[in-house]
Amino acid sequence: MLTDGHPTDPPEQIDEVSERLKLAEKEKRVAVFSVSVESANMARLRVMSIRPPLRLVEMKFGNMFVWLSQSMSRVSRSRMSDEVDLDVNELMSWAKV
């Protein structure tokens, strides 16, 4: 999820979506990564996923999409029961927690 972190939907709707996202993550149906640009509301993003939100540094969209593509390749080659390690060093080339 790439966002400026300033929701325009009603808070109760965001809370409902957040709970659905967290449940889907716990059931391993999705992996949610909140990535913010500019002056995002990081506190609001923290409640939307089981992972801490990331802040895109220096608008490094290219680095982010390369990391995402490589990560998806690793996941697509794995089995459902596999634990897939993501490249944290590469992640830190475009994001900060």
C-alpha positions in Angstrom: 0.0 0.0 0.0 1.6 3.2 -1.1 0.0 6.3 0.4 0.5 9.9 1.6 -1.0 8.5 4.8 -3.8 11.0 5.1 -7.1 9.0 4.8 -10.1 10.7 3.4 -12.6 7.9 4.3 -14.4 7.9 7.7 -12.4 6.6 10.6 -14.8 3.7 11.2 -14.4 2.5 7.6 -10.6 2.6 7.9 -10.8 0.7 11.2 -12.9 -2.0 9.5 -10.5 -2.3 6.6 -7.5 -2.4 8.9 -9.0 -5.3 10.8 -9.8 -7.2 7.6 -6.2 -6.6 6.4 -4.7 -7.8 9.7 -6.9 -10.9 9.6 -5.9 -11.7 6.0 -2.2 -11.3 7.0 -2.6 -13.7 10.0 -4.2 -16.2 7.7 -1.3 -15.8 5.2 -3.7 -14.7 2.4 -1.8 -11.4 1.8 1.3 -9.6 2.9 0.7 -5.9 3.6 3.5 -3.4 3.4 2.5 0.2 4.2 4.8 2.6 2.4 4.4 6.3 2.9 5.6 9.3 1.0 6.1 12.9 2.2 4.5 13.8 5.5 2.3 10.7 6.1 0.4 10.0 9.3 2.6 7.2 10.5 0.5 6.6 13.6 -2.5 5.9 11.4 -0.6 3.6 9.2 0.7 1.6 12.2 -2.9 0.3 12.8 -3.4 -0.9 9.3 -0.9 -3.8 9.2 0.9 -6.2 11.4 4.2 -4.8 10.0 5.5 -1.3 10.9 5.0 1.2 8.1 7.9 2.2 5.9 8.8 5.7 4.7 10.0 6.1 1.2 13.3 8.0 1.3 14.3 10.5 -1.4 11.5 9.4 -3.6 13.3 6.2 -4.5 10.4 4.6 -6.3 12.7 2.7 -8.7 14.5 1.0 -5.9 11.2 0.1 -4.2 9.8 -1.5 -7.3 13.0 -3.5 -8.0 12.9 -4.8 -4.4 9.2 -5.6 -4.7 9.7 -7.5 -8.0 12.6 -9.5 -6.5 10.6 -10.3 -3.4 7.6 -11.4 -5.5 9.9 -13.7 -7.5 11.2 -15.3 -4.3 7.6 -15.8 -3.1 6.4 -17.2 -6.4 9.2 -19.8 -6.3 8.3 -21.0 -2.8 5.8 -23.4 -1.5 2.8 -22.4 0.7 4.5 -23.8 3.8 7.9 -22.1 3.1 9.0 -19.1 5.1 10.4 -16.6 2.6 13.1 -14.2 3.8 13.1 -10.8 2.3 16.2 -8.8 1.5 16.2 -6.4 4.4 19.5 -4.7 3.3 18.0 -3.9 -0.1 14.8 -2.7 1.6 16.8 -0.2 3.6 18.2 1.3 0.4 14.9 2.9 -0.3 13.0 2.9 3.0 13.3 3.7 6.7 11.1 2.4 9.5 
